[in-house]
Amino acid sequence: MTQQFMTKDEIKAKVAEENVQFIRVTFTDVLGTIKNIEVPASQLDKVLNNDLMFDGSSIEGFVRINESDMYLYPDLSTFMIFPWATDGHGGKVARLIADVYNKDRTPFAGDPRIALKNAVKQAKKQGFTEFNIGPEPEFFLFKLDEKGKPTMELNDHGSYFDLAPLDRGEDVRREIVLTLEEMGFEVEAAHHEVAAGQHEVDFKYDDALDAADKIQTFKLVVKTIARQNGYYATFMPKPVSGINGSGMHVNMSLFNDKGNAFAGQDGDYLGLSDTALHFLGGVLKHAPALTAIANPTVNSYKRLTPGFEAPVYIAWSASNRSPMVRVPASRGLATRLELRTVDPTTNPYTCLAAILSAGLDGIEQRMEPTASVDKNIYLMDENERKKAGIQNLPETLLDALEALEQDDVVIDAIGTHIIDKFIEAKRIEYTSYRQFVSKWELDNYFMNY
């Protein structure tokens, strides 16, 4: 499944027909933040002809000031008109997602979207036509104060699958869903999550690149619609202590010319093909390094703690949800693996590139996964976990970064430019965190020592 391609002439005709006055040309930096340059519709030809330049030295992890001139090459299939936005004068605003190119017109090694494209190309060299991704992003809604600033008051006190009035975010979610559908998403479900103020919207699987584009678009839509309704939406993994955090489970499958390469034959173990099991083996093998990419903030590791349904162990299962990888019950074309560690602060482009490359390494090396764990791992003691060969995921961002530095497969998948800039930024982040004295420390130590 791919997004519908539009030609340059079709885009220009649509801009004129819909009274589009401005075009946002967006891209993503090394840390996963969406950036954009907005140009008037009169400059559309420059955009469509790949002649839009910008200063890359001002973008996190890009280039030095003496190498600053860069080009944006828009992907025409990503053209869409924002259903909510006007330019303040009655005109509409459209969007194109772009790849970043150097001044000499070569692809920029620091562009996360290009890194994912390269990983997909490698999969095709190994005979796989598509890497399909079905994300399940979660987020929290907080109330705004009278000045429009976010508070720490959750929008409701509902729980899993609750209805109104306990679920006070129901109308906001519906508006998010309708907006997404108007923008071309196929939304499969939306519901209140386990924690108070927590919500989830699931959209249909897509090939990896389109899925990553949609994740970025989804975040923008959620934040925009939430604010229009008097709420602030955050994808922070653990904004409130003592309740579940937000994840972004990633359902994935590889396809080849024969169909779903993860689907096994009659009599295969759990109905999984050797390809699926080897892919799983690769994901488990590279799990510590993947964690740095999939859980890239200090706060991510406050979600990955026992007792709040988030996985903390390197294991898999077809029958329970405590391991990091679950095999959902569907088979045939719907056979897939679900990686449950990922949180929505991840850069979706580098994350999917890393996961795909880890799985491909497993296939190439014919890695066998550890035995399926069908007991609740949270109820197993340390000796039981040791006997079962279950290892812990990294417990801090620093631990995960150290694992990443040792994993050549993940480094090669994303590229040394991105990895070096990412690790540098995250070490600075962790150092800053270590220097901060929290309220918890004051409450527990100030009067006791």
Residue pairs with C-beta under 8 A, 6 or more apart in sequence:
1 132
1 204
1 205
1 206
1 207
1 210
2 77
2 206
2 207
2 210
3 77
3 78
3 184
3 210
3 213
4 77
4 184
5 76
5 77
6 14
6 76
6 77
6 79
7 76
8 48
8 76
11 44
11 48
11 76
11 79
12 44
12 45
12 48
14 20
14 79
14 81
15 23
15 41
15 44
15 94
18 81
18 92
18 94
19 90
19 91
19 92
20 41
20 81
20 91
20 92
20 93
20 94
21 40
21 41
21 87
21 89
21 91
21 92
21 93
22 38
22 39
22 40
22 41
22 87
22 91
22 93
22 94
23 38
23 39
23 40
23 41
23 43
23 44
23 47
23 93
23 94
23 95
23 96
24 36
24 37
24 38
24 93
24 94
24 95
24 96
25 36
25 37
25 38
25 39
25 47
25 52
25 72
25 74
25 95
25 96
25 98
26 34
26 35
26 36
26 95
26 96
26 97
26 98
26 216
27 34
27 35
27 36
27 72
27 97
27 98
27 99
27 100
27 111
27 113
28 34
28 35
28 111
28 112
28 113
28 216
28 347
28 349
29 35
29 59
29 60
29 61
29 62
29 112
30 60
30 61
30 62
30 110
30 112
30 347
30 350
30 418
30 421
30 422
30 425
31 60
31 61
31 296
31 347
31 422
31 425
32 112
32 296
32 345
32 346
32 347
32 348
32 349
32 350
33 60
34 216
34 219
34 220
35 59
37 52
37 54
37 72
38 93
39 46
39 47
39 52
41 91
43 52
46 52
47 72
47 74
47 96
48 74
48 76
50 71
50 72
50 73
50 74
50 101
51 71
52 71
52 72
52 74
52 98
53 69
53 70
53 71
53 72
54 70
54 71
54 72
55 68
55 69
55 70
56 62
56 63
56 67
56 68
56 69
56 70
56 100
56 108
57 63
57 64
57 65
57 67
57 68
58 68
60 421
60 425
61 110
61 418
61 421
61 422
61 425
62 70
62 100
62 108
62 110
63 70
63 110
67 103
69 103
70 100
70 101
70 102
70 103
70 108
71 100
71 101
71 102
71 103
71 105
72 98
72 99
72 100
72 101
73 98
73 99
73 100
73 101
74 96
74 97
74 98
75 96
75 97
75 98
75 99
75 213
76 96
77 210
78 95
78 96
78 97
78 213
79 94
79 95
79 96
80 94
80 95
80 183
80 184
80 217
81 92
81 93
81 94
81 95
82 92
82 93
82 94
82 95
82 183
83 179
83 182
83 183
84 179
84 224
84 225
84 228
85 92
85 93
86 92
86 93
87 93
95 217
97 113
97 213
97 216
99 107
99 108
99 111
99 113
99 114
99 117
100 107
100 108
100 110
100 111
100 113
100 114
101 107
101 108
102 108
107 114
108 114
109 415
109 416
109 417
109 418
110 415
110 417
110 418
110 421
112 347
112 349
112 350
112 353
112 414
112 418
113 209
113 212
113 349
115 349
115 350
115 353
115 413
115 414
115 415
115 418
116 208
116 209
116 212
116 349
116 350
116 352
116 353
117 209
118 353
118 413
118 415
119 208
119 352
119 353
119 354
119 356
119 357
119 413
120 131
120 207
120 208
120 209
120 356
122 356
122 357
122 360
123 131
123 254
123 356
123 360
126 360
126 363
126 364
127 256
127 257
128 254
128 255
128 256
128 261
128 360
129 255
129 256
129 257
130 207
130 208
130 254
130 255
131 207
131 208
131 252
131 253
131 254
131 255
131 352
131 356
132 205
132 206
132 207
132 208
132 211
132 252
132 253
132 254
132 255
132 336
133 205
133 206
133 207
133 208
133 211
133 212
133 250
133 251
133 252
133 352
134 202
134 203
134 204
134 205
134 206
134 211
134 250
134 251
134 252
134 336
135 202
135 203
135 211
135 214
135 215
135 248
135 249
135 250
135 251
135 348
136 200
136 202
136 247
136 248
136 249
136 250
136 251
137 200
137 201
137 215
137 218
137 219
137 235
137 246
137 248
137 344
138 193
138 198
138 199
138 200
138 235
138 246
138 247
138 248
138 344
139 198
139 199
139 200
139 222
139 233
139 234
139 235
139 246
139 344
140 154
140 195
140 197
140 198
140 199
140 233
140 234
140 236
140 239
140 240
140 246
141 154
141 155
141 156
141 169
141 172
141 197
141 199
141 226
141 231
141 232
141 233
142 150
142 151
142 152
142 153
142 154
142 155
142 197
142 231
142 232
142 233
142 234
142 239
143 150
143 151
143 153
143 154
143 155
143 230
143 231
143 232
144 150
144 151
144 227
144 230
144 231
144 232
145 151
150 232
150 234
151 232
152 239
152 240
154 196
154 197
154 240
155 168
155 169
155 172
155 197
155 231
156 166
156 167
156 168
156 169
156 192
156 196
156 197
157 166
157 196
157 197
158 166
158 167
158 168
158 169
158 192
158 196
158 197
159 166
159 192
159 194
159 195
159 196
160 191
160 192
160 193
160 194
161 191
161 192
162 192
163 170
164 170
166 192
167 192
169 192
169 197
169 199
169 231
170 192
171 229
172 199
172 225
172 226
172 229
172 231
173 190
173 191
173 199
173 201
174 190
175 225
175 229
176 190
176 201
176 221
176 222
176 225
176 226
177 187
177 190
177 201
179 221
179 225
180 187
180 201
180 203
180 218
180 221
181 187
183 217
183 221
185 203
185 204
185 214
185 218
186 203
186 204
187 201
187 202
187 203
187 204
188 202
188 203
188 204
189 200
189 201
189 202
190 199
190 200
190 201
190 202
191 199
191 200
192 198
192 199
192 200
193 199
193 200
193 244
193 246
194 243
194 244
194 309
195 240
195 243
195 244
195 245
196 240
196 243
197 240
198 243
198 244
198 246
201 218
201 222
203 214
203 218
205 211
205 251
205 253
206 214
208 352
208 356
211 348
211 352
212 348
212 349
212 352
215 248
215 344
215 348
216 348
219 235
219 344
222 233
222 235
223 232
223 233
226 232
226 233
227 233
235 246
235 343
235 344
235 345
236 246
236 297
236 299
236 345
237 245
237 246
237 247
237 295
237 297
237 299
237 300
237 302
237 303
237 343
237 344
237 345
238 245
238 246
238 299
238 300
238 302
238 303
239 245
241 302
243 308
244 308
244 309
244 310
245 302
245 303
245 308
245 310
245 343
246 303
246 343
246 344
247 303
247 310
247 340
247 341
247 342
247 343
247 344
248 342
248 343
248 344
248 346
249 338
249 339
249 340
249 342
250 338
250 339
250 342
250 351
250 352
250 355
251 328
251 336
251 337
251 338
252 336
252 337
252 338
252 339
252 355
252 359
253 260
253 261
253 262
253 335
253 336
253 337
254 260
254 261
254 262
254 275
254 279
254 359
255 261
259 333
260 332
260 333
260 334
260 335
261 273
261 275
261 276
262 272
262 273
262 275
262 276
262 279
262 335
262 336
262 337
263 271
263 272
263 273
263 276
263 331
263 332
263 333
263 335
264 270
264 271
264 272
264 273
264 276
264 331
264 335
265 273
269 277
270 318
270 327
270 372
271 331
271 335
272 280
272 327
272 335
273 335
274 366
275 363
276 335
276 337
277 368
277 369
278 359
278 362
278 363
278 365
278 366
278 367
278 368
279 337
279 359
279 360
279 362
279 363
280 316
280 325
280 337
280 359
280 362
280 369
281 362
281 367
281 368
281 369
282 358
282 359
282 360
282 361
282 362
282 363
282 365
282 367
283 290
283 325
283 337
283 339
283 355
283 358
283 359
283 362
284 314
284 315
284 316
284 324
284 325
284 367
284 369
284 370
285 358
285 361
285 362
285 367
286 354
286 358
286 361
286 407
286 409
286 410
287 314
287 324
287 341
287 393
288 314
288 393
288 394
288 399
288 400
288 403
288 404
288 407
289 354
289 358
289 400
289 403
289 404
289 406
289 407
289 409
289 410
290 341
290 354
290 355
290 358
290 410
291 341
291 393
291 394
291 400
291 403
292 394
292 397
292 400
292 401
292 403
292 404
292 426
293 346
293 347
293 350
293 351
293 354
293 404
293 410
293 414
293 422
294 339
294 341
294 342
294 343
294 346
294 351
294 354
294 355
295 301
295 303
295 304
295 341
295 342
295 343
295 345
295 346
295 397
295 400
296 345
296 346
296 347
296 397
296 422
296 426
297 345
297 397
297 429
298 396
298 397
298 429
298 430
298 433
299 345
300 343
300 345
300 397
301 394
301 395
301 396
301 397
301 400
303 310
303 343
304 310
304 311
304 312
304 341
304 393
304 395
305 312
306 312
306 378
307 378
309 321
310 340
310 341
311 322
311 323
311 324
311 340
311 341
311 393
312 392
312 393
312 395
313 322
313 323
313 324
313 377
313 385
313 390
313 391
313 392
313 393
314 324
314 370
314 390
314 391
314 392
314 393
315 322
315 323
315 324
315 325
315 370
315 373
315 377
315 388
315 390
316 323
316 324
316 325
316 326
316 327
316 369
316 370
316 372
316 373
317 323
317 325
317 326
317 327
317 372
317 373
317 374
318 326
318 327
318 329
318 372
318 374
319 372
319 374
320 326
320 373
320 374
320 375
320 376
320 377
321 340
322 373
322 376
322 377
322 378
323 340
323 373
323 377
324 339
324 340
324 341
324 393
325 337
325 338
325 339
325 340
326 337
326 338
326 340
327 336
327 337
327 338
328 334
328 336
328 338
330 336
339 355
341 393
342 351
350 414
350 418
350 422
353 413
353 414
354 410
354 413
354 414
356 413
357 409
357 410
357 412
357 413
358 409
358 410
358 413
361 367
361 409
370 388
370 389
370 390
371 388
371 389
373 388
373 390
375 384
377 385
377 390
380 388
380 390
394 400
394 403
396 430
397 426
397 429
397 430
398 427
398 430
401 423
401 426
401 427
401 430
404 410
404 411
404 419
404 423
405 411
405 423
410 419
411 419
414 422
